[in-house]
């Protein structure tokens, strides 16, 4: 049992930082996964901080394709997370068993992964360790991304000292060279995972990690079709886009890559989607309708900001040309306009030659005039459009809330590129600190703006909450930049029941904002439970209620030494300490159980006493004077008769 709540049943996996167990939450009676940090690392404050950051990061991502975090705590040297348990396997297990996957299955897995990462990226987090081991596939077909243990805020410093986080086969070049990562590093890792799903192998091999790292730095990821002949060109281009060595050339985040993935899928026909790669191990080796690899259902949640892609039904690709569609998440899809050619004017009877010449001269003059006017207006309109018409100005957003700033940008026809967050001692938490481009700067009418939102001061004092009600105390913590933590209760003669006694850390202590602050609540002054066993139900109820307790009477009665209708037992023992308003359950007696009296005459008094007590009776020994014999001559209740359990039976020994 961990923390008095989680019963550990089996070990699932062991990693570099922690061991994962299958466990049962005995309080809620549900199966979950416990991720327990190795005790040797728990002594390192930086590792513990990273571990706790995982809980905070994932708990904020309410997304169906992200493994949820339920709880975080510690017991002695064990620091743990209580997480959603996904019954199934990992993508690594699938690749190990199946080898290369059909394109349909690969895209069916990639799309929910990108949806999960897209939600994380738009929330301001980077996973930093995307690999098949962290993609869980449930028995019900759902795909979930796990192990956000290496996530960091997008706007925080992500450089490492002396080591590079992540798995070498999926590290982006900038992670290897500079030790830094943003959302595009996750995009690169997803491109490598897609290559591995399509080919059954990693793009770069080597005998040592150093050789693999060198390949990622100096060699591009090869086209999957080089290993799988006949693979669709769109899939080659998708991998190339995601794994470009220059991060500026990649999609900005997982939402953008998901949009490209949907376009690539739409361009593939059924034969291309169901093509069986040479590295597949599917048993029969053919991909009929009955054995297509279909890991998950096609219905996927659309991440925030992702636009639905609908291609015109009559759109026909240009022959011999590759058409690239750039998708925007902040505007409607642009449809192709159709030019209608004017109908041919029917021939008219030929007029006289002079009239024709005059008419032609007049027409030429009119055409020349109209052309000149159009040229003047056209040049003027072009100059205006080039200099001003295609631009707008970034509105003033500093000091406004994040939601208000987004709405103002949308009303101005602009989008939100991303939201960065930074500490600020002058701008209130949740309000805009600055924008990029800056206020008043010219920007194209369909451009996007990066918002920098305040996280409040980097450190703040824990507020004084003593005596506050729970909800008000939680609100005050949020206003101060802290997260409400766990709650516990204890008796207090001074603080009203339900109000805050103290906080952990204590009031006045400085901590980083977003730190969880635990609250200790008052159970009020303790109530001593009176003893009511043997009382009538009415008297017992009155005594308990007078003490400030609630009373519940059990529906079933029991046999007991108490008379029928009296209280046989109470759930809280006499003199126990409870909080005011707690409930005590009373069990009512239906009288002693009738017991058959054994025959004890002729036995020694000591043996007779033992036999009667074993049957459930009390025994009184009456010795006749003078004490000439210890043999029982009579018993007060005849043998074979029934008497109430616990009643007294008198035995008499022989005299003169």
C-alpha positions in Angstrom: 0.0 0.0 0.0 1.3 3.4 -1.0 0.2 6.5 1.0 -2.5 4.4 2.7 -4.6 4.5 -0.5 -3.0 2.8 -3.5 -2.6 -1.0 -3.5 0.3 -2.0 -5.9 -0.6 -5.1 -7.9 2.0 -5.6 -10.5 5.0 -4.0 -12.2 4.4 -2.8 -15.7 7.7 -1.2 -16.8 11.0 0.2 -15.6 12.5 3.4 -17.0 15.5 5.6 -16.4 13.7 7.8 -13.9 10.8 5.7 -12.5 9.1 2.4 -12.3 5.4 2.1 -13.4 3.0 -0.2 -11.5 -0.6 -1.3 -12.0 -2.4 -0.4 -8.9 -5.9 0.0 -7.4 -7.2 3.2 -5.8 -8.9 1.7 -2.7 -10.7 4.9 -2.0 -12.4 5.1 -5.4 -12.1 1.4 -6.4 -10.5 2.0 -9.8 -7.5 0.6 -11.6 -4.7 3.1 -12.4 -1.0 3.3 -13.1 1.4 4.4 -10.5 4.6 6.0 -11.7 7.1 5.9 -8.7 10.4 7.7 -9.0 13.5 5.6 -8.2 14.4 6.3 -4.5 18.0 7.1 -5.4 16.7 10.0 -7.6 14.2 11.2 -5.0 17.1 12.7 -3.0 17.8 15.1 -6.0 15.6 18.2 -5.8 15.9 18.8 -9.5 14.6 15.4 -10.4 11.7 15.7 -7.9 10.9 19.1 -9.4 10.8 17.7 -12.9 8.7 14.8 -11.7 6.1 17.2 -10.1 6.2 19.4 -13.2 5.0 16.3 -15.2 1.9 16.1 -12.9 1.1 19.8 -13.3 1.7 19.8 -17.0 -0.4 16.8 -17.9 -3.2 17.6 -15.4 -3.8 20.8 -17.4 -4.2 18.9 -20.7 -7.8 17.7 -20.7 -7.6 15.8 -24.0 -8.9 12.4 -24.9 -5.5 11.4 -26.5 -3.4 12.3 -23.5 -2.9 9.9 -20.6 -4.5 11.7 -17.6 -2.9 12.4 -14.2 -5.2 11.9 -11.2 -2.9 12.6 -8.2 0.7 13.3 -7.1 2.2 12.7 -3.7 5.0 11.2 -1.7 5.5 8.7 1.1 8.9 8.6 2.7 11.4 8.1 -0.2 8.7 7.3 -2.7 7.6 10.2 -4.9 4.7 9.1 -7.2 2.1 10.0 -9.8 -1.3 8.3 -10.0 -2.2 8.1 -13.7 -4.8 6.7 -16.0 -4.3 3.0 -16.7 -4.5 2.1 -20.4 -5.0 -1.6 -21.0 -3.4 -2.5 -24.3 0.1 -2.1 -25.7 2.6 0.5 -27.0 3.4 1.4 -30.6 6.8 -0.2 -30.0 5.0 -3.5 -29.3 3.0 -3.2 -32.5 6.2 -2.4 -34.6 8.1 -5.3 -32.9 5.2 -7.7 -33.8 4.1 -6.3 -37.2 7.2 -4.7 -38.6 6.2 -2.0 -41.1 2.6 -0.9 -41.1 0.3 -0.1 -44.0 0.0 3.6 -44.7 -3.6 3.7 -43.5 -2.7 2.2 -40.1 0.4 4.5 -39.8 -1.8 7.6 -40.4 -4.5 6.3 -38.1 -1.9 6.2 -35.3 -0.2 9.5 -36.3 -3.3 11.7 -36.4 -4.4 11.2 -32.7 -0.8 11.6 -31.6 -0.6 14.9 -33.4 -4.0 15.9 -31.9 -2.7 15.3 -28.4 0.6 17.1 -29.1 -1.3 19.9 -30.8 -3.3 20.4 -27.6 -0.1 20.5 -25.6 1.6 22.9 -28.0 -1.3 25.3 -28.0 -1.3 25.1 -24.1 2.3 26.1 -24.1 4.1 22.8 -23.5 6.7 20.7 -25.4 6.8 16.9 -24.9 10.6 16.5 -25.7 10.6 12.7 -25.7 8.2 11.5 -28.5 8.9 7.9 -29.4 6.9 4.7 -30.0 7.3 3.6 -26.4 5.3 6.7 -25.4 2.4 6.0 -27.7 -0.2 3.7 -26.0 -2.8 1.8 -28.0 -5.7 0.6 -25.8 -7.6 -2.6 -26.3 -10.6 -0.4 -27.4 -8.4 1.1 -30.2 -7.9 4.5 -28.6 -4.4 6.1 -29.0 -2.9 8.1 -26.1 0.4 9.9 -25.6 2.1 9.2 -22.3 5.2 10.2 -20.3 5.2 13.9 -20.3 8.0 13.6 -17.7 10.3 15.7 -19.9 7.8 18.5 -20.8 8.7 22.1 -20.2 6.9 25.3 -20.8 7.5 26.6 -24.3 8.7 30.0 -23.0 11.1 28.5 -20.4 14.8 27.9 -20.9 15.2 24.4 -22.2 19.0 24.1 -22.5 20.6 21.2 -20.8 24.0 21.1 -19.1 26.3 18.3 -20.1 23.5 15.9 -21.3 20.7 15.8 -23.8 17.2 14.7 -22.7 15.2 12.3 -24.9 16.0 9.2 -26.9 18.8 9.5 -29.4 17.0 8.1 -32.4 14.3 10.7 -32.2 16.2 13.8 -31.2 16.0 16.9 -33.5 19.4 18.3 -34.7 18.9 21.5 -32.6 18.4 19.3 -29.5 21.7 17.6 -30.2 23.7 20.7 -31.2 22.3 23.3 -28.8 20.4 21.3 -26.2 17.3 23.4 -26.8 13.9 22.3 -28.0 10.5 23.9 -28.9 7.4 22.5 -30.6 9.3 21.8 -33.8 11.4 19.3 -32.0 8.3 17.3 -31.3 7.3 17.6 -35.0 10.8 16.2 -36.0 10.3 13.2 -33.6 6.8 12.5 -35.1 8.3 12.5 -38.6 10.9 9.9 -37.4 8.1 7.8 -35.8 6.1 8.0 -39.1 9.2 6.9 -41.1 9.6 3.9 -38.7 5.9 3.0 -39.0 6.1 3.0 -42.8 9.4 1.2 -43.1 9.7 -0.9 -40.0 13.2 0.6 -39.2 14.7 3.8 -37.8 16.1 6.2 -40.4 19.6 6.3 -39.0 21.5 3.4 -37.6 24.8 3.0 -35.8 26.8 0.9 -33.4 27.0 3.7 -30.8 24.7 6.6 -29.8 27.3 9.0 -31.0 27.1 7.6 -34.6 23.3 8.0 -34.6 23.6 11.6 -33.2 26.1 12.4 -35.9 23.7 11.1 -38.6 20.9 13.3 -37.3 23.1 16.3 -37.4 24.6 15.8 -40.9 22.3 13.6 -42.8 18.7 14.1 -43.8 16.0 11.5 -43.0 15.8 9.4 -46.2 12.5 9.1 -48.2 10.5 6.1 -46.9 9.9 5.0 -50.6 13.7 4.2 -50.7 13.0 1.3 -48.3 9.4 0.7 -49.5 9.2 0.9 -53.3 6.0 2.2 -54.6 5.1 4.2 -51.5 3.1 7.3 -52.3 5.0 10.5 -53.0 2.7 12.4 -50.5 4.1 10.2 -47.7 7.7 11.0 -48.7 6.9 14.7 -48.7 5.2 14.5 -45.3 8.2 12.8 -43.7 10.6 15.3 -45.4 8.6 18.2 -44.2 8.5 17.0 -40.6 12.1 16.0 -40.4 13.8 19.0 -42.1 17.1 19.6 -40.4 16.5 23.3 -40.4 13.7 23.8 -37.8 12.5 27.0 -39.6 11.4 24.8 -42.6 9.3 22.4 -40.5 5.7 22.9 -39.6 5.5 25.3 -36.6 3.8 22.8 -34.3 1.8 19.5 -34.2 -1.4 21.3 -35.3 0.2 22.4 -38.5 1.7 18.9 -39.1 -1.8 17.4 -38.5 -3.2 19.7 -41.2 -0.5 18.5 -43.7 -1.3 14.9 -42.7 -5.0 15.3 -43.4 -4.2 16.8 -46.8 -1.7 13.9 -47.6 -4.3 11.3 -46.6 -7.0 13.0 -48.8 -4.6 12.7 -51.8 -4.2 8.9 -51.4 -6.5 6.4 -52.9 -7.6 3.1 -51.3 -4.9 1.1 -53.0 -2.2 3.4 -51.8 -3.5 3.5 -48.2 -3.7 -0.3 -48.0 -0.4 -1.1 -49.7 1.4 -3.8 -47.8 5.1 -2.8 -47.2 7.8 -5.5 -47.7 8.7 -5.3 -44.0 5.2 -6.1 -42.8 4.6 -9.3 -40.8 0.9 -9.8 -41.1 0.8 -13.6 -41.5 -0.9 -14.0 -44.9 1.1 -11.4 -46.6 -1.9 -9.9 -48.5 -4.1 -7.0 -47.6 -7.6 -8.0 -48.4 -10.6 -6.3 -46.9 -10.7 -8.9 -44.2 -7.1 -8.3 -42.9 -6.5 -4.6 -43.2 -4.5 -3.2 -40.3 -6.9 -0.9 -38.6 -5.6 0.1 -35.2 -8.0 2.9 -34.3 -11.3 4.4 -35.4 -11.1 7.3 -37.8 -13.1 9.8 -35.7 -10.6 12.2 -34.2 -11.0 15.3 -32.0 -9.9 18.4 -33.9 -7.4 20.3 -31.8 -8.0 23.9 -30.8 -7.2 26.2 -33.7 -7.2 23.5 -36.4 -9.3 24.2 -39.4 -11.3 21.6 -41.2 -10.0 20.9 -44.7 -12.4 20.5 -47.5 -11.1 20.4 -51.1 -13.4 21.5 -53.9 -15.0 18.6 -55.6 -14.1 19.8 -59.1 -10.5 20.6 -58.2 -8.2 18.9 -60.7 -4.4 18.8 -60.1 -2.3 20.6 -62.8 -0.6 18.1 -65.0 3.1 17.5 -64.1 3.0 20.1 -61.4 3.1 19.6 -57.6 0.6 21.8 -55.9 1.2 22.7 -52.2 -1.7 24.0 -50.2 -0.9 26.1 -47.2 -3.5 25.7 -44.5 -4.4 28.5 -42.1 -6.1 27.9 -38.8 -7.6 31.4 -38.5 -9.7 31.8 -41.6 -12.0 29.9 -44.0 -10.6 27.7 -46.8 -10.2 29.6 -50.0 -12.0 28.1 -52.9 -10.8 28.3 -56.5 -12.7 30.9 -58.6 -14.0 29.8 -62.0 -13.6 32.2 -64.9 -16.6 32.2 -67.3 -15.6 33.0 -70.9 -18.0 35.5 -72.7 -20.3 34.0 -75.3 -19.5 34.6 -79.0 -21.4 37.5 -80.5 -23.5 36.4 -83.5 -22.5 37.8 -86.9 -24.5 40.9 -87.9 -25.2 42.1 -91.5 -22.3 44.1 -92.9 -23.0 47.9 -92.8 -21.7 50.3 -95.5 -17.9 50.7 -95.6 -17.8 54.4 -94.6 -20.2 53.8 -91.7 -18.1 50.9 -90.6 -14.9 53.0 -90.7 -16.5 55.8 -88.8 -17.8 53.4 -86.2 -14.4 51.8 -85.9 -12.7 55.1 -85.4 -15.2 56.2 -82.7 -14.9 52.8 -81.0 -11.1 53.0 -81.0 -11.2 56.4 -79.5 -13.6 55.3 -76.8 -11.5 52.2 -76.1 -8.3 54.3 -75.8 -10.0 56.6 -73.3 -11.4 53.8 -71.2 -8.0 52.0 -71.3 -6.2 55.1 -70.2 -8.7 55.7 -67.3 -8.5 52.0 -66.3 -4.7 52.2 -66.4 -4.7 55.3 -64.2 -7.1 53.7 -61.7 -5.3 50.3 -61.9 -1.9 51.8 -61.2 -3.3 53.9 -58.4 -5.1 50.9 -56.8 -2.0 48.8 -57.2 0.2 51.4 -55.5 -2.4 51.7 -52.7 -2.6 48.0 -52.2 1.2 47.5 -52.2 1.7 50.3 -49.7 -1.4 50.1 -47.5 -4.3 48.1 -48.8 -2.9 44.6 -47.9 -1.7 45.7 -44.5 -3.4 46.4 -41.2 -2.1 47.6 -37.8 -1.6 45.5 -34.7 -4.2 46.7 -32.2 -3.3 47.8 -28.7 -3.5 44.7 -26.5 -1.1 45.3 -23.6 -2.9 45.0 -20.3 -5.9 43.1 -21.7 -6.8 39.5 -20.7 -5.7 36.7 -23.0 -9.3 36.0 -24.2 -10.0 39.7 -24.8 -6.8 40.0 -26.8 -7.6 37.0 -29.0 -11.1 38.3 -29.7 -9.7 41.8 -30.6 -7.2 40.2 -33.0 -10.0 38.0 -34.6 -12.2 41.1 -35.1 -9.2 42.8 -36.8 -8.9 39.9 -39.2 -5.7 38.6 -37.6 -4.8 35.3 -36.1 -2.8 34.2 -33.0 0.5 32.7 -34.0 1.2 31.4 -30.5 0.9 32.4 -26.8 4.2 32.7 -24.9 4.2 33.2 -21.1 6.7 35.0 -19.0 7.0 36.3 -15.4 6.3 40.0 -14.9 6.4 42.1 -11.7 4.4 44.9 -13.3 1.6 43.2 -15.4 -1.1 41.3 -13.6 -1.2 37.5 -14.1 -3.1 36.5 -17.3 -2.8 39.9 -19.0 -0.8 40.7 -22.2 2.7 41.9 -21.5 3.7 42.5 -25.2 3.0 41.4 -28.8 5.1 40.4 -31.7 4.8 42.5 -34.0 4.4 45.3 -31.5 1.4 47.6 -31.1 0.8 49.7 -34.2 3.1 47.8 -36.4 2.0 47.1 -39.9 1.1 43.4 -40.6 -0.6 41.7 -43.6 -4.3 41.6 -43.2 -4.3 37.8 -42.8 -1.2 37.7 -40.6 -0.8 36.3 -37.1 0.4 37.9 -33.9 2.4 36.2 -31.0 1.0 37.2 -27.6 3.2 37.3 -24.5 1.0 36.8 -21.4 2.1 37.5 -17.9 2.5 34.6 -15.4 2.7 37.2 -12.6 5.8 37.6 -10.4 8.3 34.8 -10.6 8.0 34.4 -6.8 5.2 35.4 -4.5 4.3 35.2 -0.8 1.9 32.5 0.3 -1.2 34.5 1.5 -2.6 34.4 5.0 -5.7 32.2 4.7 -6.4 31.3 8.4 -10.1 31.2 9.2 -11.2 31.4 5.5 -13.7 29.0 4.0 -12.3 26.4 1.6 -13.5 27.9 -1.7 -12.5 31.4 -0.8 -9.1 30.2 0.2 -8.6 28.5 -3.1 -9.6 31.6 -4.9 -7.1 33.7 -3.0 -4.4 31.2 -3.8 -5.1 31.4 -7.5 -5.1 35.2 -7.4 -1.7 35.1 -5.7 -0.4 32.8 -8.6 -0.4 29.5 -6.6 -2.2 26.2 -7.3 -4.6 24.9 -4.6 -3.1 21.6 -3.4 -4.3 18.7 -1.3 -6.6 19.2 1.7 -6.5 17.5 5.1 -8.4 18.0 8.3 -7.7 18.1 12.1 -9.6 19.1 15.2 -9.4 22.7 16.4 -10.9 24.4 19.4 -10.3 27.8 18.0 -11.1 27.6 14.2 -14.6 27.1 12.9 -15.4 23.8 11.3 -14.6 23.8 7.5 -12.3 26.9 7.8 -8.5 26.9 7.1 -6.2 26.3 10.1 -2.9 26.7 8.2 -1.2 26.2 4.8 1.8 24.2 3.7 4.1 26.1 2.9 3.1 28.5 5.7 1.7 32.0 5.1 4.4 34.6 4.3 6.9 32.1 2.8 8.0 33.0 -0.8 7.6 30.3 -3.4 7.6 30.1 -7.2 4.2 30.8 -8.7 2.3 27.8 -9.8 3.5 26.0 -6.7 0.8 23.8 -5.1 -0.1 25.0 -1.6 -1.8 22.4 0.7 -4.6 23.4 3.0 -5.3 22.1 6.5 -9.0 22.5 7.4 -10.7 22.5 10.8 -13.0 19.7 11.9 -14.0 22.0 14.8 -13.8 21.1 18.5 -13.9 17.3 19.0 -17.1 15.6 20.2 -16.8 12.8 22.7 -19.1 9.9 21.9 -21.4 8.8 24.7 -21.9 5.1 25.5 -25.5 4.0 24.6 -25.3 0.2 24.4 -28.2 -1.2 26.4 -30.3 2.0 26.1 -33.5 2.2 24.1 -33.2 3.5 20.6 -35.0 6.7 21.5 -32.8 7.4 24.5 -29.6 6.5 22.6 -30.7 8.8 19.7 -31.4 11.7 22.0 -28.0 11.3 23.8 -26.0 11.3 20.5 -27.9 14.2 19.0 -27.4 16.2 22.2 -23.7 15.7 21.7 -23.9 17.1 18.2 -23.8 13.9 16.2 -26.1 12.4 13.6 -27.7 9.0 14.2 -28.4 6.2 11.7 -30.2 3.0 12.7 -29.0 -0.2 10.9 -31.9 -1.9 9.0 -31.0 -5.4 10.4 -31.3 -6.4 14.0 -28.9 -8.9 15.7 -29.0 -11.3 18.6 -27.2 -10.0 21.6 -27.2 -10.2 25.4 -29.2 -6.9 25.4 -33.0 -7.1 25.7 -35.0 -7.0 22.4 -35.4 -3.4 21.2 -32.3 -2.1 23.1 -29.1 -0.9 21.4 -26.8 -3.9 20.8 -23.8 -2.0 19.3 -22.7 1.5 18.2 -20.3 2.2 15.3 -18.1 4.6 17.2 -16.9 3.4 20.6 -17.7 5.2 23.8 -15.3 8.1 24.5 -14.2 8.2 20.8 -13.5 11.7 19.4 -15.6 12.7 16.3 -16.3 16.0 14.5 -19.5 17.7 15.1 -22.0 16.5 12.5 -20.4 13.1 12.1 -22.7 10.1 12.0 -23.0 7.2 14.4 -24.8 4.0 13.4 -26.8 2.1 16.0 -27.5 -1.7 15.8 -30.7 -2.8 17.6 -30.9 -6.1 19.5 -33.6 -8.7 18.9 -32.8 -10.4 22.2 -30.4 -13.1 23.3 -30.1 -16.2 21.1 -31.9 -19.3 22.6 -29.4 -22.0 23.4 -30.1 -25.6 24.4 -28.8 -26.4 27.9 -26.4 -29.3 28.1 -26.7 -32.0 30.8 -24.1 -31.5 33.6 -25.5 -33.5 36.6 -23.1 -36.2 37.7 -20.1 -34.2 36.5 -17.5 -32.5 38.6 -18.4 -28.9 39.3 -15.4 -27.6 37.4 -16.2 -29.7 34.3 -19.9 -28.7 34.4 -19.0 -25.0 34.6 -16.7 -25.3 31.6 -19.5 -27.1 29.5 -22.1 -24.5 30.4 -19.8 -21.5 29.7 -18.8 -23.1 26.3 -22.5 -23.2 25.4 -22.8 -19.4 26.1 -24.1 -19.3 29.7 -23.0 -17.8 32.9 -22.6 -20.2 35.8 -23.2 -20.0 39.5 -22.0 -22.9 41.7 -24.0 -23.6 44.9 -22.1 -26.0 47.2 -24.2 -27.8 49.9 -22.8 -27.8 53.4 -21.0 -29.8 54.5 -18.8 -30.0 51.3 -18.6 -33.7 51.1 -18.6 -34.1 47.3 -17.8 -32.0 44.2 -20.3 -33.8 42.0 -23.2 -31.8 40.6 -26.4 -33.1 41.9 -28.8 -30.7 40.1 -29.0 -27.8 37.6 -31.4 -24.9 37.7 -32.5 -25.4 34.0 -33.1 -28.9 33.0 -30.9 -30.5 30.3 -32.4 -30.2 26.8 -34.4 -27.1 27.7 -33.6 -23.8 26.0 -32.4 -20.7 27.8 -31.3 -17.2 26.6 -27.7 -17.0 25.6 -25.8 -15.2 28.4 -28.3 -16.1 31.1 -27.1 -17.6 34.4 -27.6 -21.3 35.3 -27.0 -22.5 38.9 -25.5 -25.9 39.6 -25.6 -27.5 43.0 -23.1 -30.1 44.4 -24.0 -33.0 46.7 -24.1 -32.6 50.5 -25.3 -34.9 53.2 
